[in-house]
Amino acid sequence: MAGYSFIPLEMREELLAGVRYMRTLANRFRIVDPMKVEKFGDHLLEILSKKFTGHWYPEEPMKDQAYRCIRVNKNDRDESILEACIHSGLNYQDLPLPKEMTLWIDPYEVSCRLHEYSRPYTVATFDPRKPRHSLEEGQIPRPGFRTASPLWIPGWRAPQFFQNSPEVSQQGFWLQPRWGVNPHCGLR
């Protein structure tokens, strides 16, 4: 994710956190070409930036929340993810995304729910009192947000070659994000 000037400043931190989280999920077993996953993230960032423009209300964070939701289940494939896959040379089916998940990218918070009837958890939060600063072209933002870490993903099965890995059990999978981790922040 080289330059961020195309992302409106008011939603930049949240979009970066949400897309980073999607990239982590898209390659959590490290079976997808990392360069394609990076490209996938770049395209998803651009797609969501365009989609959310005009639907971002910092003064009313819940307004248009359904529009800013990324939904994945057996019946639905999120159009933003499909489009990012096409532009990055990935097949949607090759991404090891959860069978069912909802990701909300809202003003001041990114949250996720992995099953229809499970509780959502916080991926990242941002202080609404903190002023937003623009980034210079190519500058990497410092993660000044709280994240849930490590993330327990219940019911996910790892590929066979991961079965003896310490982060995999019969009940689920531990996902350790590699970005902006705050070990003192728990799940919601």
C-alpha positions as CSV (number, residue, x, y, z in Angstrom):
1,M,0.0,0.0,0.0
2,A,2.3,2.7,-1.3
3,G,0.4,6.0,-1.4
4,Y,-2.7,6.9,0.5
5,S,-3.6,10.3,-1.0
6,F,-6.7,8.8,-2.8
7,I,-8.3,7.9,0.6
8,P,-10.2,10.8,2.3
9,L,-8.4,11.8,5.4
10,E,-11.5,11.3,7.6
11,M,-11.7,7.5,6.9
12,R,-8.0,6.7,6.2
13,E,-7.1,5.0,9.5
14,E,-10.2,2.9,9.6
15,L,-9.9,1.8,6.0
16,L,-6.2,0.9,6.5
17,A,-7.0,-1.2,9.6
18,G,-9.9,-3.0,7.9
19,V,-8.0,-3.8,4.8
20,R,-5.0,-4.9,6.7
21,Y,-7.2,-7.3,8.7
22,M,-8.7,-8.6,5.4
23,R,-5.2,-9.2,4.1
24,T,-4.3,-11.1,7.2
25,L,-7.4,-13.3,6.9
26,A,-6.8,-13.8,3.1
27,N,-3.4,-15.3,3.8
28,R,-3.6,-16.6,7.3
29,F,-2.3,-20.0,6.3
30,R,0.4,-18.5,4.1
31,I,-0.7,-20.5,1.1
32,V,-1.5,-17.6,-1.2
33,D,1.2,-15.7,-3.1
34,P,2.1,-12.8,-0.7
35,M,2.6,-10.4,-3.7
36,K,-0.9,-11.1,-4.9
37,V,-2.3,-10.6,-1.4
38,E,-0.5,-7.3,-1.2
39,K,-2.0,-6.3,-4.6
40,F,-5.4,-7.6,-3.4
41,G,-5.2,-5.2,-0.3
42,D,-4.2,-2.3,-2.5
43,H,-7.1,-2.8,-4.8
44,L,-9.5,-3.4,-1.9
45,L,-8.4,-0.2,-0.3
46,E,-9.1,1.8,-3.4
47,I,-12.5,0.1,-4.0
48,L,-13.7,0.6,-0.5
49,S,-12.4,4.2,-0.5
50,K,-14.6,5.0,-3.5
51,K,-17.5,3.0,-2.2
52,F,-17.5,4.6,1.3
53,T,-17.2,8.2,0.0
54,G,-20.5,9.9,0.7
55,H,-21.4,7.2,3.2
56,W,-19.1,8.2,6.0
57,Y,-20.5,10.1,9.0
58,P,-18.1,10.7,11.8
59,E,-20.7,12.6,13.7
60,E,-23.1,9.6,13.4
61,P,-20.9,6.5,13.2
62,M,-23.8,4.0,13.0
63,K,-25.4,5.8,10.0
64,D,-25.0,3.8,6.8
65,Q,-23.2,1.0,8.8
66,A,-24.9,-1.7,6.6
67,Y,-23.5,0.0,3.5
68,R,-19.9,-0.1,4.9
69,C,-20.3,-3.8,5.9
70,I,-18.2,-6.5,4.1
71,R,-20.3,-9.7,4.2
72,V,-19.1,-13.2,3.4
73,N,-21.2,-16.4,3.6
74,K,-22.1,-19.4,1.6
75,N,-24.7,-17.5,-0.3
76,D,-23.0,-14.2,-0.7
77,R,-19.7,-13.0,-2.1
78,D,-18.9,-9.5,-1.3
79,E,-18.6,-7.5,-4.6
80,S,-15.7,-5.4,-3.2
81,I,-13.7,-8.6,-2.5
82,L,-14.6,-10.1,-5.9
83,E,-13.5,-7.0,-7.7
84,A,-10.2,-6.8,-5.7
85,C,-9.6,-10.5,-6.6
86,I,-10.1,-9.8,-10.3
87,H,-7.7,-6.9,-10.3
88,S,-5.0,-8.8,-8.3
89,G,-5.1,-12.0,-10.2
90,L,-6.6,-14.1,-7.4
91,N,-9.5,-16.5,-7.5
92,Y,-12.0,-15.8,-4.8
93,Q,-12.2,-19.5,-4.0
94,D,-8.5,-19.6,-3.3
95,L,-8.7,-17.1,-0.5
96,P,-9.0,-19.0,2.9
97,L,-11.6,-16.5,4.1
98,P,-14.0,-17.7,6.9
99,K,-17.1,-19.4,5.6
100,E,-19.2,-16.8,7.3
101,M,-18.1,-13.3,8.5
102,T,-19.1,-9.7,8.7
103,L,-16.6,-6.9,8.9
104,W,-17.8,-3.4,9.7
105,I,-15.5,-0.5,8.9
106,D,-17.1,2.5,10.7
107,P,-15.9,5.9,11.9
108,Y,-13.6,5.3,14.9
109,E,-14.0,1.5,14.9
110,V,-13.4,-1.7,12.8
111,S,-15.2,-4.8,14.1
112,C,-15.9,-8.3,12.9
113,R,-18.2,-11.2,13.6
114,L,-17.3,-14.6,12.4
115,H,-20.6,-16.5,12.6
116,E,-24.2,-15.2,12.3
117,Y,-25.0,-15.7,16.0
118,S,-21.6,-15.0,17.5
119,R,-20.7,-11.8,19.3
120,P,-18.7,-9.2,17.3
121,Y,-15.2,-8.3,18.4
122,T,-13.2,-5.2,17.9
123,V,-10.4,-5.2,15.3
124,A,-9.3,-1.6,15.9
125,T,-10.6,1.5,17.6
126,F,-9.6,5.2,17.1
127,D,-9.9,8.1,19.4
128,P,-12.4,10.6,17.9
129,R,-10.7,13.5,19.8
130,K,-7.4,12.8,18.1
131,P,-6.8,15.1,15.0
132,R,-6.3,13.3,11.7
133,H,-3.1,14.1,9.9
134,S,-2.3,13.5,6.3
135,L,0.5,11.2,5.3
136,E,3.2,12.1,2.9
137,E,3.3,10.0,-0.3
138,G,4.8,6.6,0.6
139,Q,4.9,7.2,4.3
140,I,3.7,4.2,6.3
141,P,1.2,5.1,9.1
142,R,2.1,4.2,12.6
143,P,-0.5,2.0,14.2
144,G,-2.0,4.2,16.8
145,F,-5.0,2.0,17.3
146,R,-6.0,-0.8,19.6
147,T,-6.4,-4.3,18.2
148,A,-7.6,-7.6,19.4
149,S,-4.6,-9.9,19.6
150,P,-4.1,-12.8,19.3
151,L,-7.4,-13.6,17.6
152,W,-9.0,-16.9,18.3
153,I,-10.9,-18.1,15.3
154,P,-13.4,-20.8,16.5
155,G,-14.3,-23.7,14.3
156,W,-11.8,-23.0,11.5
157,R,-10.0,-25.9,10.1
158,A,-6.4,-25.5,9.1
159,P,-4.9,-27.2,6.0
160,Q,-3.4,-30.6,6.6
161,F,0.2,-29.4,6.7
162,F,-0.7,-27.1,9.6
163,Q,-2.4,-29.8,11.8
164,N,0.7,-30.2,14.0
165,S,1.3,-26.5,14.4
166,P,1.0,-25.1,18.0
167,E,-1.5,-22.5,16.9
168,V,-4.0,-25.1,15.6
169,S,-6.3,-27.2,17.6
170,Q,-9.3,-29.4,16.8
171,Q,-11.6,-26.5,17.9
172,G,-10.1,-23.6,16.0
173,F,-7.1,-21.5,15.0
174,W,-5.1,-18.7,16.7
175,L,-4.4,-15.9,14.3
176,Q,-1.6,-13.5,15.3
177,P,-1.9,-10.4,13.2
178,R,1.5,-9.0,12.3
179,W,0.4,-5.3,12.4
180,G,-0.4,-2.8,15.1
181,V,-0.9,-5.4,17.8
182,N,-1.6,-4.2,21.3
183,P,-1.4,-7.3,23.7
184,H,-3.4,-5.4,26.4
185,C,-6.5,-5.1,24.3
186,G,-9.0,-8.0,24.7
187,L,-11.8,-9.2,22.5
188,R,-15.2,-7.4,22.8
